[in-house]
Amino acid sequence: MREKKRLAVFDLDHTLLPLDSDFSWGQFTTRLGWTDPHEFTRRNDAFYAQYKAGTLDIHEYIRFATEAARRQGRARALVAREQYMEEVIDPAILPQALDLLQRHREAGEELLIITATNEFVTAPIAERLGVQHLIAVGLERDSDEPDAWITGEIQGVPSFREGKVTRLNDWLSTRGLERDGVELTFYSDSINDLPLMDNADHPVATNPDERLRSVAQTRGWPILELF
């Protein structure tokens, strides 16, 4: 029998990072003066509550989350993102997360981050973590030119809830793999990721929210308190 490829898949926010990168990016751009602090905070908090409750409209949220950067334009947004990485993300990359990734690396497993946060925010984070493969919410661009900018709409299937299963299967297919040919370990903190947890060979509830913790305890899944 052909040996299965081993794949270690990680959610990002509150799993590998002790924060929500989308939420903190919004807070950061507000500090830059790109948004009205009171109105932005009110809406950001409301969306975050919906996410935790499992009721988030991902399309509506992406329009909101990218609005400030879209108004500023590509050049200014890229400069701000570098500042955000240095001031917010780099201090949040903790040794225990890097050690977890390294253990899977040394075990010969391929690493993949799959997140419901958009690709603009998460691409440099995956790079900082040393993870080559990233599935994030794709963002539609206003043209095919190299300097095209985001429109606020989602491109393709969003990697959110059941969409994570779809996007992972599509990613495997592009590599000539099928799901049953892969031994999949998946780490996540969120009840929103239950569809992919159910699909994994080795689900690991990591810093889990209350609902996921309850499911993990009922099903006998390991619980990892990384932070």
N, CA and C atoms as a LAMMPS dump frame, in Angstrom:
ITEM: TIMESTEP
0
ITEM: NUMBER OF ATOMS
681
ITEM: BOX BOUNDS ff ff ff
-5.0000000000000000e+02 5.0000000000000000e+02
-5.0000000000000000e+02 5.0000000000000000e+02
-5.0000000000000000e+02 5.0000000000000000e+02
ITEM: ATOMS id mol type element x y z
1 1 1 N 0.853 -1.201 0
2 1 2 C 0 0 0
3 1 3 C 0.887 1.249 0
4 2 1 N 0.52 2.205 -0.832
5 2 2 C 1.293 3.437 -0.919
6 2 3 C 1.145 4.248 0.364
7 3 1 N 2.274 4.716 0.876
8 3 2 C 2.248 5.496 2.109
9 3 3 C 1.575 6.849 1.874
10 4 1 N 0.733 7.237 2.804
11 4 2 C 0.024 8.503 2.67
12 4 3 C 0.959 9.682 2.918
13 5 1 N 0.715 10.772 2.187
14 5 2 C 1.424 12.013 2.45
15 5 3 C 0.906 12.598 3.75
16 6 1 N 1.788 13.08 4.588
17 6 2 C 1.397 13.636 5.882
18 6 3 C 1.386 15.155 5.804
19 7 1 N 0.272 15.723 6.206
20 7 2 C 0.045 17.16 6.083
21 7 3 C -0.42 17.712 7.424
22 8 1 N 0.281 18.735 7.912
23 8 2 C -0.107 19.42 9.145
24 8 3 C -0.697 20.769 8.776
25 9 1 N -1.966 20.952 9.111
26 9 2 C -2.712 22.148 8.727
27 9 3 C -3.057 22.934 9.984
28 10 1 N -2.912 24.25 9.895
29 10 2 C -3.104 25.106 11.054
30 10 3 C -4.031 26.27 10.713
31 11 1 N -5.033 26.479 11.551
32 11 2 C -5.699 27.771 11.548
33 11 3 C -4.67 28.793 12.03
34 12 1 N -4.949 30.071 11.845
35 12 2 C -3.964 31.094 12.205
36 12 3 C -4.331 31.825 13.488
37 13 1 N -5.437 32.553 13.46
38 13 2 C -5.783 33.438 14.571
39 13 3 C -6.209 32.656 15.803
40 14 1 N -5.607 32.968 16.931
41 14 2 C -5.841 32.302 18.209
42 14 3 C -5.44 30.832 18.182
43 15 1 N -4.755 30.416 17.12
44 15 2 C -4.222 29.063 17.036
45 15 3 C -2.701 29.132 17.019
46 16 1 N -2.135 29.716 15.958
47 16 2 C -0.693 29.974 15.929
48 16 3 C -0.353 31.349 16.489
49 17 1 N -1.31 32.265 16.426
50 17 2 C -1.124 33.601 16.994
51 17 3 C -2.069 33.783 18.183
52 18 1 N -1.639 34.488 19.224
53 18 2 C -2.522 34.734 20.364
54 18 3 C -3.404 35.96 20.167
55 19 1 N -3.763 36.217 18.924
56 19 2 C -4.614 37.356 18.579
57 19 3 C -5.343 37.046 17.286
58 20 1 N -6.289 37.922 16.935
59 20 2 C -6.99 37.829 15.659
60 20 3 C -6.364 38.856 14.715
61 21 1 N -5.705 38.384 13.662
62 21 2 C -4.959 39.295 12.788
63 21 3 C -5.876 40.256 12.046
64 22 1 N -7.054 39.81 11.648
65 22 2 C -8.003 40.691 10.976
66 22 3 C -8.463 41.803 11.916
67 23 1 N -8.843 41.411 13.126
68 23 2 C -9.322 42.359 14.129
69 23 3 C -8.219 43.35 14.494
70 24 1 N -7.008 42.854 14.694
71 24 2 C -5.912 43.74 15.093
72 24 3 C -5.466 44.648 13.947
73 25 1 N -5.588 44.172 12.696
74 25 2 C -5.297 45.044 11.547
75 25 3 C -6.285 46.209 11.523
76 26 1 N -7.545 45.918 11.799
77 26 2 C -8.54 46.985 11.865
78 26 3 C -8.223 47.989 12.955
79 27 1 N -7.831 47.505 14.117
80 27 2 C -7.442 48.409 15.2
81 27 3 C -6.224 49.245 14.806
82 28 1 N -5.283 48.618 14.126
83 28 2 C -4.067 49.313 13.711
84 28 3 C -4.382 50.433 12.725
85 29 1 N -5.21 50.159 11.718
86 29 2 C -5.534 51.194 10.74
87 29 3 C -6.336 52.327 11.367
88 30 1 N -7.094 52.01 12.399
89 30 2 C -7.797 53.072 13.127
90 30 3 C -6.802 53.969 13.849
91 31 1 N -5.759 53.365 14.435
92 31 2 C -4.721 54.168 15.085
93 31 3 C -3.994 55.068 14.087
94 32 1 N -3.931 54.614 12.843
95 32 2 C -3.315 55.442 11.796
96 32 3 C -4.213 56.6 11.363
97 33 1 N -5.461 56.602 11.831
98 33 2 C -6.39 57.654 11.455
99 33 3 C -7.141 57.385 10.177
100 34 1 N -7.155 56.125 9.731
101 34 2 C -7.824 55.797 8.481
102 34 3 C -9.332 55.641 8.642
103 35 1 N -9.79 55.466 9.864
104 35 2 C -11.221 55.269 10.106
105 35 3 C -11.645 56.058 11.338
106 36 1 N -12.936 56.306 11.437
107 36 2 C -13.482 56.92 12.646
108 36 3 C -13.401 55.898 13.778
109 37 1 N -12.705 56.221 14.858
110 37 2 C -12.444 55.202 15.884
111 37 3 C -13.705 54.643 16.528
112 38 1 N -14.686 55.467 16.791
113 38 2 C -15.878 54.991 17.475
114 38 3 C -16.739 54.116 16.565
115 39 1 N -16.966 54.58 15.348
116 39 2 C -17.805 53.817 14.422
117 39 3 C -17.11 52.526 14
118 40 1 N -15.803 52.617 13.713
119 40 2 C -15.087 51.413 13.293
120 40 3 C -15.071 50.381 14.413
121 41 1 N -14.789 50.825 15.63
122 41 2 C -14.737 49.892 16.76
123 41 3 C -16.085 49.221 16.985
124 42 1 N -17.149 50.009 16.863
125 42 2 C -18.494 49.446 17.046
126 42 3 C -18.758 48.34 16.026
127 43 1 N -18.463 48.618 14.762
128 43 2 C -18.74 47.632 13.716
129 43 3 C -17.775 46.444 13.796
130 44 1 N -16.516 46.724 14.095
131 44 2 C -15.52 45.662 14.203
132 44 3 C -15.882 44.701 15.332
133 45 1 N -16.272 45.253 16.461
134 45 2 C -16.676 44.416 17.601
135 45 3 C -17.906 43.579 17.259
136 46 1 N -18.843 44.181 16.523
137 46 2 C -20.064 43.457 16.15
138 46 3 C -19.741 42.285 15.227
139 47 1 N -18.884 42.52 14.239
140 47 2 C -18.502 41.431 13.336
141 47 3 C -17.758 40.329 14.093
142 48 1 N -16.897 40.724 15.015
143 48 2 C -16.125 39.738 15.763
144 48 3 C -17.048 38.872 16.63
145 49 1 N -18.055 39.507 17.207
146 49 2 C -19.035 38.753 17.993
147 49 3 C -19.792 37.768 17.11
148 50 1 N -20.131 38.183 15.895
149 50 2 C -20.805 37.285 14.959
150 50 3 C -19.902 36.108 14.588
151 51 1 N -18.607 36.403 14.388
152 51 2 C -17.665 35.324 14.059
153 51 3 C -17.627 34.289 15.173
154 52 1 N -17.507 34.751 16.408
155 52 2 C -17.423 33.827 17.543
156 52 3 C -18.715 33.03 17.707
157 53 1 N -19.832 33.654 17.332
158 53 2 C -21.131 32.981 17.445
159 53 3 C -21.426 32.065 16.26
160 54 1 N -20.588 32.143 15.208
161 54 2 C -20.808 31.315 14.026
162 54 3 C -21.873 31.855 13.094
163 55 1 N -22.142 33.175 13.141
164 55 2 C -23.204 33.763 12.308
165 55 3 C -22.682 34.798 11.316
166 56 1 N -21.371 34.863 11.133
167 56 2 C -20.776 35.913 10.31
168 56 3 C -21.106 35.756 8.832
169 57 1 N -21.5 36.861 8.179
170 57 2 C -21.605 36.927 6.721
171 57 3 C -20.224 37.335 6.212
172 58 1 N -19.473 36.389 5.68
173 58 2 C -18.081 36.634 5.331
174 58 3 C -17.936 37.676 4.226
175 59 1 N -18.877 37.727 3.289
176 59 2 C -18.789 38.698 2.197
177 59 3 C -18.966 40.121 2.731
178 60 1 N -19.95 40.298 3.6
179 60 2 C -20.17 41.608 4.2
180 60 3 C -18.96 42.02 5.031
181 61 1 N -18.414 41.05 5.75
182 61 2 C -17.263 41.382 6.595
183 61 3 C -16.039 41.773 5.773
184 62 1 N -15.767 41.073 4.693
185 62 2 C -14.589 41.391 3.875
186 62 3 C -14.699 42.79 3.276
187 63 1 N -15.897 43.175 2.862
188 63 2 C -16.071 44.551 2.358
189 63 3 C -15.702 45.561 3.448
190 64 1 N -16.163 45.289 4.655
191 64 2 C -15.853 46.174 5.776
192 64 3 C -14.362 46.149 6.117
193 65 1 N -13.778 44.963 6.206
194 65 2 C -12.403 44.818 6.666
195 65 3 C -11.386 45.411 5.708
196 66 1 N -11.72 45.459 4.422
197 66 2 C -10.772 45.984 3.426
198 66 3 C -11.051 47.431 3.048
199 67 1 N -12.124 48.016 3.589
200 67 2 C -12.551 49.343 3.143
201 67 3 C -11.478 50.409 3.356
202 68 1 N -10.869 50.448 4.534
203 68 2 C -9.881 51.488 4.826
204 68 3 C -8.673 51.37 3.9
205 69 1 N -8.161 50.164 3.716
206 69 2 C -7.004 49.962 2.838
207 69 3 C -7.346 50.291 1.392
208 70 1 N -8.557 49.946 0.97
209 70 2 C -8.964 50.262 -0.407
210 70 3 C -8.978 51.763 -0.64
211 71 1 N -9.449 52.52 0.344
212 71 2 C -9.485 53.981 0.2
213 71 3 C -8.082 54.58 0.147
214 72 1 N -7.171 54.003 0.901
215 72 2 C -5.817 54.544 0.956
216 72 3 C -5.018 54.241 -0.303
217 73 1 N -5.347 53.164 -0.974
218 73 2 C -4.62 52.765 -2.175
219 73 3 C -3.514 51.77 -1.866
220 74 1 N -3.054 51.121 -2.913
221 74 2 C -2.121 50.006 -2.771
222 74 3 C -0.805 50.419 -2.111
223 75 1 N -0.19 51.486 -2.574
224 75 2 C 1.14 51.858 -2.08
225 75 3 C 1.122 52.158 -0.583
226 76 1 N 0.175 52.967 -0.142
227 76 2 C 0.112 53.328 1.275
228 76 3 C -0.268 52.128 2.133
229 77 1 N -1.131 51.286 1.6
230 77 2 C -1.551 50.1 2.363
231 77 3 C -0.39 49.132 2.561
232 78 1 N 0.451 48.979 1.56
233 78 2 C 1.599 48.077 1.695
234 78 3 C 2.603 48.594 2.718
235 79 1 N 2.829 49.897 2.729
236 79 2 C 3.724 50.488 3.732
237 79 3 C 3.153 50.271 5.133
238 80 1 N 1.853 50.501 5.279
239 80 2 C 1.209 50.314 6.58
240 80 3 C 1.275 48.86 7.022
241 81 1 N 1.141 47.942 6.081
242 81 2 C 1.188 46.524 6.438
243 81 3 C 2.553 46.13 6.991
244 82 1 N 3.613 46.686 6.44
245 82 2 C 4.946 46.414 6.983
246 82 3 C 5.07 46.93 8.413
247 83 1 N 4.525 48.115 8.648
248 83 2 C 4.55 48.674 10.005
249 83 3 C 3.736 47.803 10.956
250 84 1 N 2.585 47.337 10.483
251 84 2 C 1.728 46.445 11.276
252 84 3 C 2.465 45.149 11.63
253 85 1 N 3.18 44.602 10.667
254 85 2 C 3.938 43.382 10.926
255 85 3 C 4.964 43.612 12.034
256 86 1 N 5.667 44.718 11.966
257 86 2 C 6.733 44.999 12.935
258 86 3 C 6.173 45.301 14.322
259 87 1 N 5.081 46.067 14.369
260 87 2 C 4.583 46.536 15.657
261 87 3 C 3.603 45.573 16.323
262 88 1 N 2.839 44.833 15.531
263 88 2 C 1.772 44.006 16.088
264 88 3 C 2.072 42.512 15.959
265 89 1 N 2.439 42.069 14.776
266 89 2 C 2.566 40.63 14.533
267 89 3 C 3.867 40.053 15.069
268 90 1 N 4.983 40.688 14.775
269 90 2 C 6.261 40.122 15.214
270 90 3 C 6.295 39.859 16.725
271 91 1 N 5.82 40.789 17.576
272 91 2 C 5.819 40.486 19.009
273 91 3 C 4.853 39.368 19.407
274 92 1 N 3.893 39.063 18.529
275 92 2 C 2.887 38.031 18.829
276 92 3 C 3.296 36.644 18.34
277 93 1 N 4.416 36.55 17.638
278 93 2 C 4.912 35.242 17.195
279 93 3 C 5.738 34.656 18.335
280 94 1 N 5.162 33.679 19.012
281 94 2 C 5.729 33.169 20.254
282 94 3 C 6.49 31.858 20.031
283 95 1 N 7.481 31.593 20.877
284 95 2 C 8.319 30.391 20.69
285 95 3 C 7.526 29.095 20.64
286 96 1 N 6.467 28.982 21.435
287 96 2 C 5.741 27.719 21.458
288 96 3 C 5.04 27.431 20.129
289 97 1 N 4.625 28.482 19.415
290 97 2 C 4.038 28.279 18.085
291 97 3 C 5.104 27.847 17.091
292 98 1 N 6.258 28.488 17.143
293 98 2 C 7.353 28.117 16.246
294 98 3 C 7.834 26.704 16.534
295 99 1 N 7.854 26.325 17.809
296 99 2 C 8.269 24.971 18.173
297 99 3 C 7.291 23.925 17.636
298 100 1 N 5.997 24.229 17.705
299 100 2 C 4.987 23.307 17.184
300 100 3 C 5.177 23.096 15.681
301 101 1 N 5.369 24.176 14.962
302 101 2 C 5.599 24.064 13.523
303 101 3 C 6.862 23.251 13.241
304 102 1 N 7.904 23.502 14.008
305 102 2 C 9.166 22.81 13.779
306 102 3 C 9.059 21.313 14.056
307 103 1 N 8.285 20.923 15.055
308 103 2 C 8.111 19.494 15.344
309 103 3 C 7.48 18.766 14.159
310 104 1 N 6.493 19.423 13.539
311 104 2 C 5.865 18.795 12.365
312 104 3 C 6.811 18.782 11.174
313 105 1 N 7.599 19.824 11.041
314 105 2 C 8.601 19.882 9.973
315 105 3 C 9.589 18.725 10.117
316 106 1 N 10.089 18.557 11.322
317 106 2 C 11.092 17.517 11.573
318 106 3 C 10.51 16.119 11.425
319 107 1 N 9.187 16.003 11.575
320 107 2 C 8.52 14.711 11.378
321 107 3 C 8.28 14.411 9.899
322 108 1 N 8.714 15.327 9.036
323 108 2 C 8.575 15.104 7.6
324 108 3 C 7.229 15.47 7.032
325 109 1 N 6.46 16.252 7.78
326 109 2 C 5.136 16.65 7.32
327 109 3 C 5.204 17.988 6.573
328 110 1 N 4.339 18.134 5.586
329 110 2 C 4.209 19.411 4.895
330 110 3 C 3.293 20.316 5.713
331 111 1 N 3.604 21.611 5.744
332 111 2 C 2.858 22.554 6.567
333 111 3 C 1.989 23.456 5.704
334 112 1 N 0.789 23.728 6.204
335 112 2 C -0.164 24.591 5.504
336 112 3 C -0.947 25.397 6.533
337 113 1 N -1.09 26.688 6.299
338 113 2 C -1.997 27.518 7.091
339 113 3 C -3.268 27.729 6.285
340 114 1 N -4.411 27.549 6.921
341 114 2 C -5.695 27.816 6.274
342 114 3 C -6.502 28.722 7.197
343 115 1 N -6.909 29.878 6.674
344 115 2 C -7.486 30.909 7.523
345 115 3 C -8.635 31.629 6.838
346 116 1 N -9.562 32.107 7.65
347 116 2 C -10.675 32.904 7.142
348 116 3 C -10.336 34.381 7.061
349 117 1 N -9.104 34.735 7.423
350 117 2 C -8.637 36.11 7.241
351 117 3 C -8.129 36.265 5.811
352 118 1 N -8.227 37.474 5.286
353 118 2 C -7.914 37.67 3.866
354 118 3 C -6.419 37.593 3.576
355 119 1 N -6.105 37.356 2.309
356 119 2 C -4.733 37.112 1.887
357 119 3 C -3.839 38.34 2.033
358 120 1 N -4.395 39.544 1.947
359 120 2 C -3.576 40.744 2.094
360 120 3 C -2.956 40.806 3.484
361 121 1 N -3.732 40.49 4.492
362 121 2 C -3.242 40.534 5.87
363 121 3 C -2.357 39.338 6.181
364 122 1 N -2.704 38.157 5.682
365 122 2 C -2.066 36.935 6.173
366 122 3 C -0.851 36.462 5.388
367 123 1 N -0.682 36.896 4.137
368 123 2 C 0.464 36.405 3.354
369 123 3 C 1.803 36.687 4.042
370 124 1 N 2.051 37.912 4.521
371 124 2 C 3.34 38.133 5.197
372 124 3 C 3.449 37.432 6.545
373 125 1 N 2.324 37.127 7.182
374 125 2 C 2.363 36.417 8.457
375 125 3 C 2.816 34.974 8.238
376 126 1 N 2.255 34.321 7.238
377 126 2 C 2.677 32.959 6.919
378 126 3 C 4.164 32.921 6.6
379 127 1 N 4.63 33.93 5.871
380 127 2 C 6.055 34 5.532
381 127 3 C 6.904 34.141 6.791
382 128 1 N 6.472 35.006 7.725
383 128 2 C 7.217 35.2 8.979
384 128 3 C 7.266 33.909 9.798
385 129 1 N 6.191 33.117 9.725
386 129 2 C 6.134 31.858 10.471
387 129 3 C 6.912 30.742 9.774
388 130 1 N 7.384 31.011 8.57
389 130 2 C 8.134 30.017 7.83
390 130 3 C 7.281 28.935 7.219
391 131 1 N 6.001 29.246 6.973
392 131 2 C 5.083 28.28 6.367
393 131 3 C 4.879 28.667 4.902
394 132 1 N 5.274 27.776 4.023
395 132 2 C 5.288 28.085 2.588
396 132 3 C 3.886 28.149 1.996
397 133 1 N 2.987 27.311 2.499
398 133 2 C 1.674 27.176 1.866
399 133 3 C 0.603 27.873 2.699
400 134 1 N -0.2 28.687 2.027
401 134 2 C -1.26 29.454 2.685
402 134 3 C -2.532 29.378 1.865
403 135 1 N -3.632 29.053 2.523
404 135 2 C -4.964 29.218 1.938
405 135 3 C -5.671 30.272 2.777
406 136 1 N -5.981 31.404 2.167
407 136 2 C -6.665 32.507 2.842
408 136 3 C -7.829 32.953 1.967
409 137 1 N -8.641 33.866 2.493
410 137 2 C -9.733 34.4 1.679
411 137 3 C -9.136 35.219 0.537
412 138 1 N -9.419 34.803 -0.692
413 138 2 C -8.901 35.5 -1.864
414 138 3 C -9.657 36.79 -2.106
415 139 1 N -8.937 37.785 -2.604
416 139 2 C -9.527 39.102 -2.846
417 139 3 C -9.544 39.416 -4.337
418 140 1 N -10.714 39.806 -4.81
419 140 2 C -10.862 40.21 -6.21
420 140 3 C -10.068 41.479 -6.475
421 141 1 N -9.446 41.562 -7.668
422 141 2 C -8.676 42.741 -8.063
423 141 3 C -9.414 43.488 -9.172
424 142 1 N -9.093 44.781 -9.312
425 142 2 C -9.829 45.599 -10.275
426 142 3 C -9.319 45.47 -11.705
427 143 1 N -8.248 44.715 -11.925
428 143 2 C -7.746 44.448 -13.27
429 143 3 C -6.753 43.303 -13.19
430 144 1 N -6.181 42.945 -14.32
431 144 2 C -5.157 41.899 -14.355
432 144 3 C -3.748 42.473 -14.311
433 145 1 N -3.635 43.776 -14.149
434 145 2 C -2.322 44.409 -14.126
435 145 3 C -1.59 44.091 -12.815
436 146 1 N -0.251 44.119 -12.836
437 146 2 C 0.523 43.797 -11.629
438 146 3 C 0.22 44.702 -10.435
439 147 1 N -0.155 45.951 -10.709
440 147 2 C -0.44 46.882 -9.609
441 147 3 C -1.946 47.012 -9.343
442 148 1 N -2.721 46.029 -9.802
443 148 2 C -4.171 46.059 -9.57
444 148 3 C -4.448 46.058 -8.075
445 149 1 N -5.572 46.678 -7.7
446 149 2 C -5.889 46.809 -6.287
447 149 3 C -7.195 46.103 -5.99
448 150 1 N -7.406 45.81 -4.725
449 150 2 C -8.545 45.011 -4.291
450 150 3 C -9.848 45.806 -4.401
451 151 1 N -10.939 45.078 -4.652
452 151 2 C -12.244 45.722 -4.849
453 151 3 C -13.138 45.635 -3.619
454 152 1 N -12.786 44.759 -2.692
455 152 2 C -13.655 44.519 -1.537
456 152 3 C -14.5 43.266 -1.675
457 153 1 N -14.463 42.649 -2.857
458 153 2 C -15.201 41.4 -3.069
459 153 3 C -14.27 40.2 -2.932
460 154 1 N -14.848 39.054 -2.66
461 154 2 C -14.091 37.819 -2.492
462 154 3 C -13.911 37.14 -3.838
463 155 1 N -12.719 36.625 -4.051
464 155 2 C -12.447 35.854 -5.263
465 155 3 C -12.538 34.367 -4.926
466 156 1 N -13.428 33.675 -5.614
467 156 2 C -13.553 32.242 -5.405
468 156 3 C -14.286 31.903 -4.115
469 157 1 N -14.08 30.688 -3.665
470 157 2 C -14.731 30.194 -2.451
471 157 3 C -13.98 30.728 -1.234
472 158 1 N -14.663 31.39 -0.309
473 158 2 C -13.962 31.864 0.891
474 158 3 C -13.567 30.695 1.794
475 159 1 N -12.376 30.763 2.345
476 159 2 C -11.878 29.703 3.234
477 159 3 C -12.443 29.936 4.626
478 160 1 N -13.73 29.676 4.748
479 160 2 C -14.477 29.948 5.971
480 160 3 C -15.507 28.845 6.164
481 161 1 N -15.553 28.282 7.372
482 161 2 C -16.465 27.193 7.698
483 161 3 C -16.315 26.053 6.675
484 162 1 N -17.41 25.634 6.019
485 162 2 C -17.338 24.529 5.052
486 162 3 C -16.401 24.853 3.89
487 163 1 N -16.223 26.149 3.625
488 163 2 C -15.337 26.559 2.541
489 163 3 C -13.898 26.134 2.761
490 164 1 N -13.498 25.952 4.018
491 164 2 C -12.137 25.473 4.261
492 164 3 C -11.946 24.06 3.72
493 165 1 N -12.955 23.226 3.851
494 165 2 C -12.878 21.865 3.319
495 165 3 C -12.775 21.922 1.794
496 166 1 N -13.615 22.752 1.176
497 166 2 C -13.593 22.887 -0.284
498 166 3 C -12.237 23.38 -0.771
499 167 1 N -11.745 24.444 -0.129
500 167 2 C -10.47 25.023 -0.564
501 167 3 C -9.304 24.047 -0.35
502 168 1 N -9.33 23.303 0.749
503 168 2 C -8.265 22.329 0.982
504 168 3 C -8.3 21.233 -0.071
505 169 1 N -9.484 20.727 -0.385
506 169 2 C -9.589 19.689 -1.408
507 169 3 C -9.133 20.204 -2.764
508 170 1 N -9.464 21.466 -3.078
509 170 2 C -9.007 22.063 -4.34
510 170 3 C -7.486 22.176 -4.358
511 171 1 N -6.917 22.58 -3.226
512 171 2 C -5.461 22.718 -3.12
513 171 3 C -4.774 21.368 -3.31
514 172 1 N -5.332 20.338 -2.686
515 172 2 C -4.769 18.999 -2.855
516 172 3 C -4.845 18.564 -4.314
517 173 1 N -5.968 18.852 -4.954
518 173 2 C -6.161 18.453 -6.352
519 173 3 C -5.121 19.083 -7.268
520 174 1 N -4.795 20.366 -7.014
521 174 2 C -3.798 21.037 -7.849
522 174 3 C -2.417 20.402 -7.686
523 175 1 N -2.217 19.652 -6.606
524 175 2 C -0.947 18.978 -6.362
525 175 3 C -1.007 17.488 -6.709
526 176 1 N -2.079 17.104 -7.405
527 176 2 C -2.222 15.718 -7.823
528 176 3 C -2.547 14.77 -6.694
529 177 1 N -3.176 15.301 -5.634
530 177 2 C -3.5 14.491 -4.464
531 177 3 C -5.008 14.437 -4.259
532 178 1 N -5.441 13.385 -3.568
533 178 2 C -6.825 13.285 -3.14
534 178 3 C -6.854 13.207 -1.618
535 179 1 N -7.995 13.559 -1.049
536 179 2 C -8.08 13.601 0.406
537 179 3 C -7.754 12.253 1.041
538 180 1 N -8.191 11.168 0.446
539 180 2 C -7.947 9.869 1.073
540 180 3 C -6.497 9.41 0.913
541 181 1 N -5.698 10.175 0.159
542 181 2 C -4.283 9.866 0.031
543 181 3 C -3.411 10.684 0.97
544 182 1 N -4.049 11.416 1.892
545 182 2 C -3.332 12.308 2.802
546 182 3 C -3.718 11.986 4.235
547 183 1 N -2.739 11.955 5.12
548 183 2 C -2.989 11.852 6.551
549 183 3 C -2.939 13.271 7.117
550 184 1 N -4.086 13.76 7.543
551 184 2 C -4.263 15.174 7.845
552 184 3 C -4.4 15.43 9.344
553 185 1 N -3.518 16.274 9.865
554 185 2 C -3.645 16.795 11.217
555 185 3 C -4.077 18.251 11.113
556 186 1 N -5.077 18.642 11.898
557 186 2 C -5.587 20.011 11.81
558 186 3 C -5.732 20.601 13.194
559 187 1 N -5.126 21.775 13.37
560 187 2 C -5.181 22.528 14.616
561 187 3 C -6.092 23.739 14.447
562 188 1 N -7.032 23.926 15.356
563 188 2 C -7.877 25.123 15.318
564 188 3 C -8.436 25.426 16.696
565 189 1 N -8.758 26.714 16.883
566 189 2 C -9.35 27.178 18.132
567 189 3 C -10.861 27.351 18.045
568 190 1 N -11.422 27.334 16.825
569 190 2 C -12.757 27.899 16.618
570 190 3 C -13.811 26.873 16.223
571 191 1 N -14.996 27.04 16.768
572 191 2 C -16.136 26.215 16.378
573 191 3 C -16.475 26.398 14.909
574 192 1 N -16.087 27.537 14.322
575 192 2 C -16.316 27.754 12.89
576 192 3 C -15.566 26.729 12.034
577 193 1 N -14.508 26.137 12.602
578 193 2 C -13.703 25.174 11.853
579 193 3 C -14.127 23.732 12.074
580 194 1 N -15.293 23.536 12.67
581 194 2 C -15.758 22.182 12.911
582 194 3 C -15.848 21.341 11.63
583 195 1 N -16.278 21.897 10.488
584 195 2 C -16.318 21.065 9.278
585 195 3 C -14.96 20.462 8.918
586 196 1 N -13.882 21.256 9.031
587 196 2 C -12.56 20.715 8.703
588 196 3 C -12.022 19.851 9.845
589 197 1 N -12.386 20.16 11.085
590 197 2 C -12.002 19.285 12.193
591 197 3 C -12.599 17.898 11.981
592 198 1 N -13.869 17.853 11.578
593 198 2 C -14.528 16.575 11.313
594 198 3 C -13.869 15.826 10.161
595 199 1 N -13.283 16.572 9.231
596 199 2 C -12.681 15.982 8.045
597 199 3 C -11.246 15.503 8.286
598 200 1 N -10.638 15.956 9.379
599 200 2 C -9.232 15.636 9.653
600 200 3 C -9.077 14.242 10.249
601 201 1 N -7.939 13.619 9.983
602 201 2 C -7.613 12.351 10.638
603 201 3 C -7.245 12.576 12.099
604 202 1 N -6.593 13.698 12.353
605 202 2 C -6.141 14.011 13.702
606 202 3 C -6.515 15.457 14.047
607 203 1 N -7.746 15.715 14.481
608 203 2 C -8.135 17.063 14.885
609 203 3 C -7.566 17.388 16.266
610 204 1 N -7.035 18.606 16.398
611 204 2 C -6.488 19.05 17.676
612 204 3 C -7.123 20.393 18.024
613 205 1 N -7.933 20.416 19.045
614 205 2 C -8.536 21.677 19.499
615 205 3 C -7.465 22.48 20.225
616 206 1 N -7.135 23.634 19.67
617 206 2 C -5.98 24.401 20.135
618 206 3 C -6.439 25.736 20.697
619 207 1 N -6.157 25.982 21.974
620 207 2 C -6.674 27.182 22.644
621 207 3 C -8.17 27.338 22.347
622 208 1 N -8.955 26.276 22.508
623 208 2 C -10.308 26.27 21.921
624 208 3 C -11.278 27.216 22.61
625 209 1 N -12.209 27.746 21.791
626 209 2 C -13.319 28.499 22.366
627 209 3 C -14.223 27.505 23.108
628 210 1 N -15.182 28.03 23.86
629 210 2 C -15.982 27.171 24.74
630 210 3 C -16.738 26.099 23.966
631 211 1 N -17.287 26.47 22.803
632 211 2 C -18.08 25.506 22.047
633 211 3 C -17.213 24.402 21.468
634 212 1 N -16.04 24.767 20.936
635 212 2 C -15.157 23.74 20.393
636 212 3 C -14.59 22.869 21.512
637 213 1 N -14.294 23.47 22.656
638 213 2 C -13.797 22.689 23.786
639 213 3 C -14.816 21.61 24.188
640 214 1 N -16.076 21.989 24.21
641 214 2 C -17.117 21.039 24.566
642 214 3 C -17.185 19.894 23.569
643 215 1 N -17.118 20.224 22.274
644 215 2 C -17.14 19.187 21.237
645 215 3 C -15.926 18.272 21.386
646 216 1 N -14.757 18.876 21.589
647 216 2 C -13.527 18.08 21.708
648 216 3 C -13.599 17.124 22.899
649 217 1 N -14.118 17.608 24.005
650 217 2 C -14.236 16.756 25.188
651 217 3 C -15.206 15.605 24.938
652 218 1 N -16.307 15.9 24.257
653 218 2 C -17.3 14.866 23.962
654 218 3 C -16.739 13.8 23.025
655 219 1 N -15.953 14.234 22.045
656 219 2 C -15.456 13.304 21.021
657 219 3 C -14.084 12.721 21.35
658 220 1 N -13.497 13.174 22.447
659 220 2 C -12.184 12.636 22.826
660 220 3 C -11.032 13.164 21.994
661 221 1 N -11.207 14.339 21.406
662 221 2 C -10.117 14.963 20.657
663 221 3 C -9.098 15.56 21.631
664 222 1 N -7.821 15.528 21.282
665 222 2 C -6.833 16.201 22.123
666 222 3 C -7.079 17.705 22.167
667 223 1 N -6.796 18.292 23.327
668 223 2 C -6.904 19.734 23.511
669 223 3 C -5.509 20.263 23.842
670 224 1 N -5.047 21.21 23.048
671 224 2 C -3.727 21.798 23.218
672 224 3 C -3.868 23.236 23.682
673 225 1 N -3.334 23.546 24.846
674 225 2 C -3.305 24.921 25.335
675 225 3 C -1.932 25.483 24.977
676 226 1 N -1.831 26.029 23.767
677 226 2 C -0.538 26.49 23.271
678 226 3 C -0.101 27.786 23.951
679 227 1 N -1.075 28.618 24.304
680 227 2 C -0.756 29.91 24.909
681 227 3 C -1.287 29.95 26.334
